Amino acid sequence: MWVTGDMYWMLNYCPMHLVKKGKNGITLRTVDFPAFWDGQFLVTHYIQQARWNGKHGSELASRGKGKTSLGGALLSKRFILGETSEN
């Protein structure tokens, strides 16, 4: 298995606000990098395969399941790096 460029970008360049439980049991809001989730891994592979085959891919999901962080990472990567070497 390999990680797509979109997933790599999200895991390494897109820190987010996370709620973590401290050693004393108190929850703290911290800025940290996201966890590696299987669902997002599969979605990035689905999007990559659709793009390689000249198709469009989309996903419907309810809020609060980590989809916003992946969508934000996809947009930031396209904005900073561009889609291809021509743009």
C-alpha positions in Angstrom: 0.0 0.0 0.0 1.0 3.6 -0.6 -0.2 7.0 0.5 -1.5 9.4 -2.1 -0.1 12.9 -2.4 -3.4 14.3 -1.0 -3.2 12.2 2.1 0.5 12.9 2.5 -0.2 16.7 2.3 -3.0 16.5 4.9 -0.9 14.4 7.4 2.3 16.5 7.1 1.2 20.1 6.2 -2.2 20.7 7.7 -2.3 21.0 11.5 -5.7 21.3 13.1 -7.4 21.9 16.4 -7.8 18.7 18.2 -9.3 17.8 21.6 -6.9 15.6 23.6 -7.3 14.2 27.1 -4.4 15.0 29.4 -2.8 12.7 31.9 -4.9 14.2 34.7 -8.1 13.5 32.8 -8.7 17.1 31.7 -9.4 17.6 28.0 -7.3 20.2 26.3 -7.7 21.8 22.9 -4.4 21.7 21.1 -3.0 22.3 17.6 -1.6 19.1 16.2 -1.4 17.0 13.1 -4.4 14.7 12.3 -4.4 11.0 12.9 -4.2 8.4 10.1 -7.8 7.3 9.5 -8.6 4.4 7.2 -11.7 6.1 5.8 -9.8 9.1 4.6 -7.1 6.9 3.3 -9.6 5.0 1.1 -11.3 8.3 0.0 -8.0 9.7 -1.2 -7.3 6.5 -3.2 -10.8 6.7 -4.7 -10.3 10.3 -5.8 -6.8 9.5 -7.2 -8.2 6.5 -9.2 -11.0 8.6 -10.5 -8.6 11.3 -11.6 -6.3 8.9 -13.3 -9.2 7.5 -15.3 -10.6 10.9 -16.3 -13.6 10.6 -14.1 -15.1 12.7 -11.2 -15.4 11.4 -7.7 -17.4 12.7 -4.8 -18.5 11.6 -1.4 -21.6 12.2 0.8 -21.1 12.3 4.5 -22.6 13.7 7.7 -20.8 16.4 9.6 -18.3 15.8 12.3 -16.6 12.8 10.8 -13.3 14.3 9.7 -14.4 15.1 6.1 -14.0 18.8 6.5 -10.3 18.4 7.4 -9.7 16.3 4.3 -11.6 18.8 2.1 -9.6 21.7 3.5 -6.4 19.8 2.9 -7.3 19.1 -0.7 -8.2 22.8 -1.3 -5.0 24.1 0.3 -2.8 21.7 -1.7 -4.5 22.8 -5.0 -4.2 26.4 -4.0 -0.5 26.3 -2.9 0.9 23.8 -5.4 -1.6 23.9 -8.2 -3.2 21.0 -10.0 -0.5 20.2 -12.6 2.8 21.6 -13.7 1.1 23.8 -16.3 -0.8 25.9 -13.8 
